[in-house]
Amino acid sequence: MAQVSLKKVSKVYDTGQKVVDGISLGVENKEFMVLVGPSGCGKSTTLRMIAGLEEITNGDIYLSDKKVNDVPAKDRDIAMVFQSYALYPHMSVFENMAFGLKLRHYPKQEIIQRVNDAADILGIKHLLNRRPKELSGGERQRVALGRAIVRKPLVFLFDEPLSNLDAKLRVQMRTEIHKLHIRLQTTIIYVTHDQVEAMTMGDRIAVMKQGVLQQVSDPITIYDHPTNKFVAGFIGSPPMNFMMGRIIKKEGRVYFDEGKIQVKLVEDMHKGITPYIGRDIILGIRSEDIYDKLFVSEAPPENIVRVNCEVVEPMGSEVYLYLNTGRHTFIARVGAHDRPRVNEDMDLVFDMSKAHFFRPRSFFYNLLPCAQVF
């Protein structure tokens, strides 16, 4: 079993800066857990505390049932893959992968067997006699992975391992790491600032901001039911659109009034939103939930809005439209056939059954109960 448990773990530097603030998180055996958040949110520090490379200020860390606060990094049975490949330039690929095993005095034949097995898994057996300078970025990353695999640790820790690769190679290596997890059936904790990596790789995602855990759940739940405005805006590409406005009621119907546009709320949201009638509120809606009226057969008149199209971005299979209401700018993601003219007005339809509402002026912009999709 290779469970990892963090209980109210904090990290405060001598300057008084608190970079991790009371994190409690459980990682199950064989789970692929992703820590995601913007730069400086404390995710890499959390990983380093799990590895034993950073001291814990407060709290406890457990590997399986063993408390490891005071256990040295070398005795934690954890392998870590860093952002930099950290390969020894004077050693061959084989020697780099075998180095850790030699330090632990493994028998020569077992070292050879483990290195060859790892090289087979990663498809780098033909590179074993080369030096790091003779390898591409992707090949060096595979060697760094192989150096971790040969140890057969209880837990793998990855600290933004793909950030130095080009876009195409990053996609390829995402798939390779995911396959590796399925094949090895081990526990992985993976740190990234890239929400696409988080969504595509993780069994669960832990979203962090300013050293605080915001939400921990599977990717689809976090995407469809974000717990606050930060999570809603951080997860998703393009990010969720936000508009400040007010909730109004007229002729027995409830609307969100942005100042320039109005859209009617679905009845399932009325109960939760009623206390906010006449008050400021933030509407959140994803780009794929906004449609061009020309391609909607039956659009509720109350959900049709006229806006100005400022930029058209063809993406191949789809098009991003950058739009302006006069008070807010937002993005719609539409089909590749939809190419409106730039700087002309167009009619859009908001799917208000997918809308989210957030309390303004709250530090984390809490999600309102009415925002759940019923």
C-alpha positions as CSV (number, residue, x, y, z in Angstrom):
1,M,0.0,0.0,0.0
2,A,1.3,3.5,-0.9
3,Q,-1.2,6.0,0.6
4,V,-0.1,9.6,1.3
5,S,-1.8,11.7,3.9
6,L,-1.2,15.3,4.8
7,K,-2.8,16.6,8.0
8,K,-2.9,20.3,8.5
9,V,0.5,20.8,6.9
10,S,2.0,24.3,6.9
11,K,5.2,25.8,5.7
12,V,6.4,29.2,7.1
13,Y,9.8,30.6,6.2
14,D,12.0,32.5,8.6
15,T,10.8,35.8,7.0
16,G,7.3,35.0,8.2
17,Q,6.0,34.2,4.7
18,K,3.4,31.4,4.8
19,V,3.6,29.5,1.6
20,V,1.5,26.5,2.6
21,D,-1.4,27.0,4.9
22,G,-2.9,24.0,6.8
23,I,-3.3,21.6,3.9
24,S,-5.1,18.3,4.6
25,L,-5.1,15.9,1.7
26,G,-5.4,12.2,1.2
27,V,-3.9,10.4,-1.8
28,E,-5.1,6.8,-2.2
29,N,-3.0,3.8,-3.2
30,K,-2.3,3.7,-7.0
31,E,-4.0,7.1,-7.5
32,F,-2.8,9.8,-9.9
33,M,-3.2,13.0,-7.9
34,V,-2.5,16.4,-9.6
35,L,-1.6,19.5,-7.6
36,V,-2.4,22.5,-9.8
37,G,-2.4,26.3,-9.3
38,P,-0.6,29.5,-10.4
39,S,3.1,30.1,-9.8
40,G,3.8,30.7,-6.1
41,C,0.7,29.0,-4.8
42,G,2.8,26.4,-2.7
43,K,2.3,23.3,-4.8
44,S,6.0,22.6,-5.4
45,T,6.7,23.3,-1.7
46,T,4.1,20.8,-0.7
47,L,5.7,18.2,-3.0
48,R,9.1,18.9,-1.5
49,M,7.7,18.5,2.0
50,I,6.3,15.1,1.0
51,A,9.7,14.1,-0.4
52,G,11.5,15.3,2.7
53,L,13.4,18.0,0.9
54,E,11.7,20.8,2.9
55,E,11.0,20.8,6.7
56,I,7.4,21.0,7.8
57,T,6.5,24.0,10.1
58,N,3.3,22.4,11.3
59,G,1.2,19.3,10.7
60,D,2.0,15.7,9.9
61,I,2.7,13.7,6.7
62,Y,2.1,9.9,6.6
63,L,3.2,7.4,4.0
64,S,0.8,4.5,4.4
65,D,0.4,4.4,8.2
66,K,3.9,5.7,9.0
67,K,4.5,9.3,10.2
68,V,7.5,10.6,8.2
69,N,8.0,14.1,9.5
70,D,11.4,13.3,10.8
71,V,12.3,10.6,8.3
72,P,15.2,11.6,6.0
73,A,14.4,11.9,2.3
74,K,16.6,8.9,1.4
75,D,14.6,6.6,3.7
76,R,11.1,7.6,2.5
77,D,11.0,5.2,-0.5
78,I,10.0,8.1,-2.8
79,A,11.3,8.9,-6.2
80,M,11.1,12.5,-7.5
81,V,11.3,13.7,-11.1
82,F,12.3,17.4,-11.2
83,Q,11.5,20.2,-13.6
84,S,15.2,20.2,-14.7
85,Y,16.4,16.8,-15.9
86,A,19.4,16.9,-13.6
87,L,21.4,14.3,-15.5
88,Y,25.1,13.8,-15.0
89,P,26.7,15.0,-18.3
90,H,29.8,12.8,-18.0
91,M,27.7,9.6,-17.6
92,S,26.0,7.5,-20.2
93,V,22.2,7.0,-20.0
94,F,22.8,3.6,-18.5
95,E,25.1,5.1,-15.8
96,N,22.6,7.9,-15.0
97,M,19.7,5.4,-14.5
98,A,21.9,3.0,-12.5
99,F,23.5,5.6,-10.3
100,G,21.0,5.6,-7.5
101,L,21.0,1.8,-7.3
102,K,24.8,1.7,-7.1
103,L,24.7,4.1,-4.2
104,R,22.4,1.7,-2.4
105,H,24.7,-1.2,-3.2
106,Y,22.3,-3.3,-5.3
107,P,23.9,-6.4,-6.9
108,K,25.3,-5.7,-10.4
109,Q,23.0,-8.1,-12.2
110,E,19.9,-6.7,-10.5
111,I,21.0,-3.2,-11.6
112,I,21.4,-4.3,-15.2
113,Q,18.0,-6.0,-15.1
114,R,16.2,-3.0,-13.6
115,V,17.8,-0.5,-16.0
116,N,17.0,-2.7,-19.0
117,D,13.4,-3.2,-17.8
118,A,12.9,0.6,-17.4
119,A,14.5,1.3,-20.7
120,D,12.1,-1.1,-22.4
121,I,9.1,0.5,-20.7
122,L,10.2,4.0,-21.9
123,G,11.5,3.0,-25.3
124,I,15.0,4.2,-24.8
125,K,17.0,1.0,-24.8
126,H,18.8,2.1,-28.0
127,L,20.0,5.2,-26.1
128,L,21.7,3.5,-23.1
129,N,25.3,4.2,-24.3
130,R,24.7,7.8,-25.2
131,R,25.6,10.9,-23.1
132,P,22.9,13.5,-22.2
133,K,24.3,16.0,-24.7
134,E,23.4,13.6,-27.5
135,L,19.8,13.4,-26.5
136,S,16.7,15.5,-27.4
137,G,14.6,17.2,-24.6
138,G,12.0,14.4,-24.7
139,E,14.7,11.7,-24.5
140,R,16.3,13.4,-21.5
141,Q,13.0,13.5,-19.8
142,R,12.5,9.8,-20.4
143,V,15.9,9.1,-18.9
144,A,14.9,11.2,-15.8
145,L,11.7,9.1,-15.6
146,G,13.8,5.9,-16.0
147,R,16.1,6.9,-13.1
148,A,13.0,7.1,-10.9
149,I,11.4,3.9,-12.2
150,V,14.4,1.7,-11.6
151,R,14.1,2.3,-7.8
152,K,10.6,0.8,-7.8
153,P,9.5,3.3,-5.1
154,L,6.2,3.4,-3.2
155,V,5.4,6.9,-4.5
156,F,6.4,8.9,-7.6
157,L,6.5,12.7,-7.3
158,F,6.6,14.8,-10.4
159,D,7.5,18.5,-10.2
160,E,6.4,20.2,-13.5
161,P,8.4,17.6,-15.5
162,L,7.1,18.8,-18.9
163,S,7.6,22.5,-18.6
164,N,10.8,22.6,-20.6
165,L,9.4,20.7,-23.6
166,D,7.8,22.2,-26.7
167,A,4.0,22.0,-27.1
168,K,3.8,18.9,-29.3
169,L,6.2,16.9,-27.2
170,R,4.4,17.9,-24.0
171,V,1.2,16.3,-25.4
172,Q,3.1,13.2,-26.3
173,M,4.8,12.9,-22.9
174,R,1.5,13.5,-21.1
175,T,0.2,10.3,-22.8
176,E,3.4,8.4,-22.0
177,I,3.3,9.3,-18.3
178,H,-0.4,8.3,-18.2
179,K,0.4,5.0,-19.8
180,L,3.3,4.6,-17.4
181,H,0.9,5.0,-14.4
182,I,-1.5,2.4,-15.8
183,R,1.4,-0.1,-16.4
184,L,3.2,0.4,-13.1
185,Q,0.1,0.7,-10.9
186,T,1.8,3.0,-8.4
187,T,0.9,6.2,-6.6
188,I,1.8,9.4,-8.4
189,I,1.6,13.0,-7.1
190,Y,2.1,15.4,-10.0
191,V,2.6,19.2,-9.8
192,T,1.8,21.5,-12.7
193,H,0.5,25.0,-13.4
194,D,-1.0,23.8,-16.7
195,Q,-4.7,23.1,-16.1
196,V,-4.8,21.1,-19.4
197,E,-2.2,18.7,-18.0
198,A,-4.3,18.5,-14.8
199,M,-7.6,17.8,-16.5
200,T,-6.2,15.1,-18.9
201,M,-3.9,13.2,-16.5
202,G,-5.3,13.3,-13.0
203,D,-7.7,10.8,-11.3
204,R,-8.3,13.7,-9.0
205,I,-7.2,17.3,-9.0
206,A,-6.3,19.5,-6.0
207,V,-6.5,23.2,-6.9
208,M,-4.4,25.5,-4.8
209,K,-4.3,29.3,-4.3
210,Q,-2.0,31.2,-2.0
211,G,-1.1,28.1,-0.1
212,V,-4.7,27.1,0.5
213,L,-6.5,24.1,-1.0
214,Q,-9.6,25.4,-2.9
215,Q,-11.1,22.2,-4.2
216,V,-10.2,18.5,-4.5
217,S,-12.2,16.3,-6.8
218,D,-12.2,14.5,-10.1
219,P,-11.7,16.6,-13.3
220,I,-15.3,16.6,-14.5
221,T,-16.7,17.6,-11.1
222,I,-14.2,20.5,-10.8
223,Y,-15.1,21.6,-14.3
224,D,-18.9,21.4,-14.0
225,H,-19.2,22.3,-10.3
226,P,-16.4,24.6,-9.2
227,T,-16.5,25.5,-5.6
228,N,-15.6,29.2,-6.1
229,K,-14.8,31.8,-8.7
230,F,-11.0,31.1,-8.6
231,V,-11.5,27.5,-9.5
232,A,-14.1,28.3,-12.1
233,G,-11.7,30.7,-13.8
234,F,-8.5,28.6,-13.5
235,I,-9.9,25.3,-14.8
236,G,-11.0,25.4,-18.4
237,S,-9.7,26.7,-21.7
238,P,-10.7,29.3,-22.5
239,P,-11.4,30.3,-18.9
240,M,-14.9,30.8,-17.7
241,N,-16.5,34.2,-18.6
242,F,-17.4,36.5,-15.7
243,M,-19.8,39.5,-15.7
244,M,-20.8,41.7,-12.9
245,G,-24.5,42.6,-12.7
246,R,-27.6,42.5,-10.6
247,I,-30.5,40.1,-10.1
248,I,-33.8,41.8,-11.0
249,K,-37.4,40.6,-11.1
250,K,-40.0,41.8,-13.6
251,E,-43.4,40.4,-14.7
252,G,-42.9,37.4,-12.4
253,R,-39.6,36.5,-14.1
254,V,-36.1,36.6,-12.7
255,Y,-33.3,38.1,-14.8
256,F,-29.6,38.8,-14.6
257,D,-29.1,42.4,-15.6
258,E,-25.5,43.2,-16.8
259,G,-26.4,46.8,-17.6
260,K,-26.3,46.4,-21.3
261,I,-27.8,42.9,-21.7
262,Q,-30.4,40.9,-19.7
263,V,-30.9,37.1,-19.6
264,K,-33.6,35.1,-17.9
265,L,-32.7,32.6,-15.2
266,V,-34.1,29.0,-15.4
267,E,-36.8,28.3,-12.8
268,D,-34.6,25.7,-10.9
269,M,-32.3,28.6,-9.9
270,H,-35.1,30.9,-8.5
271,K,-35.1,29.5,-5.0
272,G,-31.4,30.0,-4.4
273,I,-31.2,33.3,-6.1
274,T,-34.3,35.1,-4.6
275,P,-32.3,36.5,-1.6
276,Y,-30.1,38.3,-4.1
277,I,-32.8,40.2,-6.0
278,G,-31.6,43.8,-6.3
279,R,-28.1,43.0,-5.2
280,D,-24.8,42.8,-7.1
281,I,-23.8,39.4,-8.3
282,I,-21.2,37.7,-10.7
283,L,-22.5,35.6,-13.5
284,G,-20.1,32.9,-14.7
285,I,-20.7,31.0,-18.0
286,R,-18.3,28.9,-20.1
287,S,-17.5,29.7,-23.7
288,E,-19.1,26.5,-25.0
289,D,-22.4,27.4,-23.4
290,I,-22.8,30.5,-25.6
291,Y,-24.2,29.9,-29.1
292,D,-24.6,31.9,-32.3
293,K,-28.4,32.4,-32.8
294,L,-28.1,31.6,-36.5
295,F,-27.4,28.0,-35.6
296,V,-29.9,27.5,-32.8
297,S,-33.3,26.3,-34.0
298,E,-35.4,27.3,-30.9
299,A,-33.9,30.0,-28.8
300,P,-35.8,31.5,-25.9
301,P,-36.2,35.2,-26.7
302,E,-35.3,36.2,-23.1
303,N,-31.8,34.6,-23.5
304,I,-30.9,36.2,-26.8
305,V,-28.4,39.1,-26.5
306,R,-26.8,41.4,-29.1
307,V,-23.1,42.0,-28.8
308,N,-20.2,43.3,-30.9
309,C,-17.7,40.8,-32.3
310,E,-14.2,42.2,-31.9
311,V,-11.9,39.3,-32.9
312,V,-12.4,36.0,-34.7
313,E,-9.8,33.3,-33.9
314,P,-10.0,30.2,-36.1
315,M,-8.7,27.1,-34.2
316,G,-9.3,24.5,-36.9
317,S,-12.1,22.4,-35.4
318,E,-13.7,25.4,-33.7
319,V,-13.6,29.2,-33.6
320,Y,-13.1,31.5,-30.6
321,L,-15.2,34.7,-30.8
322,Y,-14.0,37.7,-28.6
323,L,-17.1,39.7,-27.9
324,N,-18.1,43.0,-26.2
325,T,-21.4,43.9,-24.5
326,G,-20.3,47.5,-24.0
327,R,-19.4,46.8,-20.3
328,H,-17.8,43.4,-20.4
329,T,-15.7,41.4,-22.8
330,F,-16.1,37.6,-23.1
331,I,-15.4,34.6,-25.3
332,A,-17.7,32.2,-27.1
333,R,-16.4,28.9,-28.5
334,V,-18.4,28.0,-31.6
335,G,-18.2,25.6,-34.6
336,A,-15.6,25.9,-37.3
337,H,-18.3,26.9,-39.8
338,D,-19.2,30.0,-37.8
339,R,-17.2,33.0,-39.0
340,P,-19.0,36.3,-38.2
341,R,-17.6,39.6,-39.5
342,V,-15.3,41.5,-37.2
343,N,-16.6,44.8,-35.7
344,E,-20.2,43.9,-36.5
345,D,-23.1,43.1,-34.1
346,M,-24.4,39.6,-33.7
347,D,-27.1,37.8,-31.7
348,L,-26.0,35.2,-29.2
349,V,-27.9,32.7,-27.0
350,F,-26.9,32.0,-23.4
351,D,-27.6,28.5,-22.1
352,M,-28.6,29.7,-18.6
353,S,-29.1,26.1,-17.4
354,K,-25.2,26.0,-17.3
355,A,-24.8,29.3,-15.6
356,H,-22.9,29.8,-12.3
357,F,-23.4,32.7,-9.8
358,F,-20.8,34.0,-7.3
359,R,-21.0,36.4,-4.4
360,P,-19.0,39.5,-5.1
361,R,-16.4,41.0,-2.7
362,S,-15.8,37.7,-1.0
363,F,-12.1,36.8,-0.9
364,F,-12.6,33.5,-2.8
365,Y,-15.9,34.6,-4.5
366,N,-18.0,31.8,-3.1
367,L,-20.3,29.8,-5.4
368,L,-24.0,30.4,-4.7
369,P,-26.3,27.4,-4.0
370,C,-28.4,28.3,-7.0
371,A,-25.4,27.8,-9.3
372,Q,-25.6,24.0,-9.3
373,V,-26.8,22.5,-12.5
374,F,-30.1,20.7,-11.7
